[in-house]
Amino acid sequence: MTRVAERHGAINLAQGFPDFPAPQLLKDAACRAIRDDVNQYAITWGTPGLRAALAAKYAEWYGLDVDADREITVTCGATEAMAAVMLAAVDPGEEVVVLEPFYENYGPDAVLCAASPVFVPLSLPDFRLDPERLRSAVTERTRAIVVNTPNNPSGRVFDRAEMMALAEICRHHDLLAITDEIYEHIIFEGEHIPLATLPGMRERTVIISGLSKSFSVTGWRIGTIVAPHSLNSAIRKVHDFLTVGAPAPLQEACAAGISSLRREYYDGLAADYTRRRDILHRGLRESGFRCRPPEGAYYVMADFSALSTLDDVAFSTFLARECGVAAVPGSSFYSRPEDGRKLVRFAFCKRAATLERAVERLGRFFG
């Protein structure tokens, strides 16, 4: 869809990358690291400075005692992190439960392990977790559950009751929880509850996150893994064979960001994204889309059935070509494409002015 947007000169609300700058502190730290010749291989599983900064942050924010030397691995983005974790932890013939709608990589990652993804739909219209539906999907071959909150693409932030239900199911069936928490600081309603902080879950949870979203550096590809040492040692081996290591000077810059930027920065990040969310959500509603304001992350899933009889793929291309706004077809996020045939996903990680231009185009086209 980015290529389609470029072809038609459309405003790209498809791919989730910001069109505004990263914090100056990070850019200065990256330049300083390069000038200081931090340009060779870092330790495969991450620079000591970044791992120490991450451990301190998990302690400060969530009360998690993380061993920087034994329990943290730094990867080339959260996407590589998920692949490395599954390849290390999931065996051929096992099953991985994936809640849907889902980020596109989870199912293929399970397939790469010669395992089977098992998709469990969240309950509409609120995208809530149904514990009974999840329990019924667990079999004797189930190895892990992938949990993404705040969620891409739905924008749901799972509440404490949902997280407690997830934890109970994992404990009862002796399952591994793989949690994608990349949007942990982009929350508008509710709170981020790391599954690892709940009783009995620290030893059976792998936390995947990264700096792409919090620091607006999606192209830096700095992902992070927090895992029990017994599993992390295997994850590090897989990571070493996949990519060797993440860029050394950019790890130094991210360590500086984590150590220097206080809670005020993250509060400002959430406040800025709340304004962007409201601009896009209001504009979509006024243009005839049906959608709910997301509770977290930076996407809106919108139903366009009142506007067109096209399917999601054709509508997304039509929207970019004729209206000048690009979105992602909703079927991308479902195991059964028909479940997303009347949905598209818009990203609002853009300047307010960019979103206002997009909303103006939508209103003019559908008005």
WOSUL-V263671 format. One record per residue. N is the residue number from 1. BURIAL is + if it has 16 or more other ideal C-beta (glycine too) atoms within 10 Angstrom, else -. Layout:
n: (N	N)
burial: (BURIAL	BURIAL)
This chain:
n: (1	2	3	4	5	6	7	8	9	10	11	12	13	14	15	16	17	18	19	20	21	22	23	24	25	26	27	28	29	30	31	32	33	34	35	36	37	38	39	40	41	42	43	44	45	46	47	48	49	50	51	52	53	54	55	56	57	58	59	60	61	62	63	64	65	66	67	68	69	70	71	72	73	74	75	76	77	78	79	80	81	82	83	84	85	86	87	88	89	90	91	92	93	94	95	96	97	98	99	100	101	102	103	104	105	106	107	108	109	110	111	112	113	114	115	116	117	118	119	120	121	122	123	124	125	126	127	128	129	130	131	132	133	134	135	136	137	138	139	140	141	142	143	144	145	146	147	148	149	150	151	152	153	154	155	156	157	158	159	160	161	162	163	164	165	166	167	168	169	170	171	172	173	174	175	176	177	178	179	180	181	182	183	184	185	186	187	188	189	190	191	192	193	194	195	196	197	198	199	200	201	202	203	204	205	206	207	208	209	210	211	212	213	214	215	216	217	218	219	220	221	222	223	224	225	226	227	228	229	230	231	232	233	234	235	236	237	238	239	240	241	242	243	244	245	246	247	248	249	250	251	252	253	254	255	256	257	258	259	260	261	262	263	264	265	266	267	268	269	270	271	272	273	274	275	276	277	278	279	280	281	282	283	284	285	286	287	288	289	290	291	292	293	294	295	296	297	298	299	300	301	302	303	304	305	306	307	308	309	310	311	312	313	314	315	316	317	318	319	320	321	322	323	324	325	326	327	328	329	330	331	332	333	334	335	336	337	338	339	340	341	342	343	344	345	346	347	348	349	350	351	352	353	354	355	356	357	358	359	360	361	362	363	364	365	366	367)
burial: (+	-	-	+	+	-	-	+	-	+	+	+	+	+	-	+	+	+	-	-	-	+	+	-	-	+	-	-	+	+	-	-	+	+	-	-	-	+	-	-	-	+	-	+	+	+	+	-	+	+	+	+	+	+	+	-	+	+	-	-	-	+	-	+	-	+	-	+	-	-	+	+	+	+	+	+	+	+	+	+	+	+	+	+	+	+	+	+	+	+	-	-	-	+	+	+	+	+	+	+	+	+	+	-	+	+	+	-	+	+	-	-	+	-	+	+	+	+	+	+	+	+	-	-	-	-	+	-	+	-	-	-	-	+	-	-	+	+	-	-	-	+	+	+	+	+	+	+	+	+	+	+	+	+	+	+	+	+	+	-	-	+	+	+	+	+	+	+	+	+	-	-	-	-	+	+	+	+	+	+	+	+	+	+	+	+	+	+	-	-	-	+	+	+	+	+	-	+	-	-	+	+	-	+	+	+	+	+	+	+	+	+	+	+	+	+	+	+	-	+	+	+	+	+	+	+	+	+	-	-	+	+	-	-	+	+	-	+	+	-	-	-	+	-	+	+	+	+	+	+	+	+	+	+	+	+	+	+	-	-	+	-	-	-	-	+	-	-	+	-	-	-	+	-	-	+	+	-	+	+	+	-	+	+	-	-	+	+	+	+	+	+	-	+	+	+	+	+	+	+	+	+	+	+	-	-	+	-	-	+	+	+	+	-	+	+	+	-	+	+	-	-	+	+	+	+	+	+	+	+	+	+	+	+	+	-	-	-	+	+	+	+	+	+	+	+	+	+	+	+	-	-	-	+	+	-	-	+	+	-	+	+	-	-	-	+	-)
